[in-house]
Amino acid sequence: MIRIKLKEALAEKEFQEKRTITLGEVANDTGIHRVTLSKIANDHSYNPGLDLIDRLLTYFKCDINDLLVHLPNE
């Protein structure tokens, strides 16, 4: 399973910028619908396309390893 660490990336960006960032703001800046961002953050079975992953990596200015983690199937 691939896990997307959206909440962690958001928390790190908030810490670095010393301000609160909403999913609405991320949606405006990335062009990803807010509902889609919520699914990425909360629904572990949601499978976004690589174009969305690319937009999130660009927004958070992070490496793919900072946003995605592989969890072995149990």
N, C-alpha and C positions, 0 to 999 in steps of 0.2 A: 504494500500500500504506500502511496505517496501522500505525505501530509504537507499541507501548505501552512506555513507559519505566519499568516497574515496578522494576527493579533500581536504576535511578538514583534514583527517588523514595524507595526504601527506604534507600539509602545516605545520602541527604540527611537523612532523618528520624533515622537513627542518629547522624549527625554533630551535628544540632541538639540531640538529647536525650542525647548522649554515652553511648550504650549500644548493645548489640547487640539487634536486633529480628529474630526468626525469622518464617518464613512461617506457622508455627503460631500465633504471637501475632497476626499480621495476620488469619489465618483466624478466630480467636476474636473479634477486635474488629469484623470486617466481616461475619461470617456467610457468607463465601465459603469453600468447601471448599479445604483445603490443596492438593489435587491440581489443582484449577482454577487456583489461584494459580501453581503450578509451570508449568502449561501456558502461562499468560499470560506468565510470565517467560522461558520457554525455547523455546516453539514459535511461531515467527514467523507461522505460518499460522493459529494459533488465533484465533477471532473471538468474543470475549465480547460479551454483550449490553450495552446502555446502562445497565441497572440495575446491573451489576457495575462499570462505569466510574464511575457515580455514587457507589457505595459507596467505591471507591478514592479518588476525589477528596475525599470527605468525610473519610475516614481520614487521608489525607496533608495535608489542609487546603491544597490547592493548586489552581491554575487548570488548566483543561483543556489549555492549551498546555504546561504543565509535565509532563503525563503522556502526551500523545499527540503524535505528529509524523507528518506526511504525507511519504512518500517516493515520488517519481514512479516509475512503472513503467519498467523498463529495456527 
